[in-house]
Amino acid sequence: MSGLDLVLILRYRKAVTYGHHVLLAALEEHGTSTSYGVVFAESAAAAVEAIQQAKAERTLVLWSFYSPDALALAEELAAIKEQAPGAIHVAGGVHATAEPVRTLDAGWDIAAVGEGESALLALVDQAGDPKGIQGLVFRDDNGTLIRTGKAHREPLGRYRAFPLTYKRMNPIEITRGCVYACAY
């Protein structure tokens, strides 16, 4: 993948594939002037290889995980960053939403808070630059914590639950988040 503005590498794990599918479906329906490519990295080694082979202005590695997986994935992240520096690692999902500062402290560069479709589309539009995008928490060049507020929330049916281009299917969503009104 050479000559692109952006490469999106999905740290693609069985436990969290559906979230990635929803993001890719939204991206598939979204018009952008940013040229990008998508890579499914099904292991840490595959992520390292994809980062090393990415020939783009920016490389984003997209992660999604639950809190019980956070510690093990932080260790994996550290190993990936050591072997393949230079990528921007974006954490999304339940843990990043609940604990964005701890997520950053564990090594991720950006935490996406809440539903990630609008944040990802804006990141792609801005070729990976998080400045001014709602729904993100990150540190600026001086180390100052930046919280950009809640992400724009689209109606549940706004995007398909699966991307046609990549032929990755999901069950049909009838609800999202906690039915008990948890703050996700």
Secondary structure, 3 states (H helix, E strand, C coil): CEEEEEEEEEECCHHHHHHHHHHHHHHHHCCCCCCEEEEEECCHHHHHHHHHHCEEEEEEEEEECCHHHHHHHHHHHHHHHHHCCCCEEEEECHHHHHCHHHHHHCCCCEEECCCCHHHHHHHHHCCCCCCCCCCEEEECCCCCEEECCCCCCCCHHHCCCCCCCCCCCCCCCCCCCCCCCCCC
